[in-house]
């Protein structure tokens, strides 16, 4: 409709509603995390799991581009490039 290719929206009468389903929310305990981590094949997989669970990083888009230069051990910080939010000013990392 915006491009004037059709005169009316064929989906205009459909009701849409996006609702969050809080019943599906669940945070695993540290004990559950440990059980999953024990099943990882190596330290790299345990790190991926830990960064996603405790660091909140998206897999694979935020974890795989990580390099040592993004880590500041003295400050106890690391910088994450965020492809999902980079188009929002100030949310590139």
N, C-alpha and C positions, 0 to 999 in steps of 0.2 A: 504494500500500500504506500509506503514511504516513497518508493521509486515510481509510483503511479503505473505499475504493471498490472494491478488488479484494482477493482473499484471497492470491493469490500472484503473484510477479513473472514475467511471461511471458518475460522476458529473463534470468532467473536462471541458466540453464545456459550462456549465452554467455560465452566467455572474452574479457575485455577487457584490453588492455595498451597503455598509452601509453608509447612510447619515443621519445627524441629521436634524430634521424638526423643524426649528426655529419658524415656524408659529404656532406650538402647544405650545410653551413656554408661560407661563402666571404666574405671581406672584400675589397672592391675596393681596388686600389692607388690612390695619388694620381694616377698617370698615367691610369688608367682613369676615375677620377672627373673629371679634367680633360676627357677626351674626351666624357663624358656632359654635363658642364656647358657645353661649347662648343655643344651641340645645343639647349640651353634657349633659348626664344624671347626672354627678357628677364632683367633683373637680379633681379626678384622670384622667378622660377622657379629661378635659380641660388641665391638665398638659401634657398628652401625645400629644395632639394637639399642644400645645405651644412649646414643646421640638422638635417636628418634623418640625414645621414651622419656628420658630425663631432660634432654635439651630441646625437645619439641621440633626438631628438624624434619623437613619433608624428605621422604625417600622416593626416588633417587635424586631429585632436582637440587636439593640443598646439601646433601651429604657427599655425593661423588665429586663435585668440583672443589671440595676442601683441599687446601695445601698447607704445608707447614708455615708459610709466611702469613697465613690468616690467624695464626695462634700467637697470642702474647702471654707467655707464661708468667712474666713478671707482674702483669696487671691481672692475671687470672681471667682473661677474656679471649674470645675468638670472634672473628667477623664472618658472618654468613651472607653470601650473595643469594638473593631471593628472586629467581626468575618469575615466580607467580605474582609478586607484588612490585616488580621493578618499574612498571609503568605508572605507579603512583609516586609522585614527588616525595623524596625523603624516605622511601620504603624499598630502596634498591638493595639494602643490606641491613 
